[in-house]
């Protein structure tokens, strides 16, 4: 009997959608930055191991780096 949902202002809906998209973008960028940091750290560690002639652990880390890049 008249239990109609309240009318939502289109400007408010657009504002909410924009906020949700911006939040998602920030989350993705944060994740991307974290992965790039991990990649740089792995490269540094691989180079350090290679200079110490520890090729076994360096090979394992390089495989991990390839997996993370994919």
N, C-alpha and C positions, 0 to 999 in steps of 0.2 A: 504494500500500500504506500507507495511514496518513499520507499527506502532506496533512494537514488544516491549514487556516489556523488560527492561534491565535485563541482566543476574545477578542473585544474587549469591554471593559467598557462598558456603555451610558452610564455617567456620563462616561467618557473621551471617547466619541464626541460627547456633548452639549457637553462642554467645548470640544472642537476646533471644533465647528460654531459655538459662540458666539464663539470667538476670531476665526474666519474672517469672521463677519457683522460683528463690531465693527471689524475691520480694513477691511472694505469700506465701512462707514459713514464711518469716519474719512477714507478716501480720497475719497469723494464730497464730504464736507464741505470738505475741503481744496481740491478742485477748484472747488466753489461759491464759496468765499471768494476764490480767485484770480480767478475771472470777475467777481465783484462789484468787486474792486479795479480790474480792467481797465476795467470800465464807468464807475466813478467817474473814473478817469483820462481816459477818452475824453470824458466830459461836460465836464470841466474844460477840456480842450483845445479842444473845440468852442466853448465859451463864449468862450474867449480869442480864437479865430479870428474869431468873429462880432463881437466888439467892435472888432477891427481891420479890419472890413469885407472879410474874405477869405472870401467865401461859397462859393467853389468847393471849397477844401479842407475847409471845415466840412461841406459837403454830402456829400463822400466819407466823412468820418469818421462822420457821422450814419448813413449807409447801413451802414457797418461795425458800428456800435452796434446797429442793428436786427437785423442778421444774427447777432450774438453773443447777443442776447436770445432769439432763436428757438432 
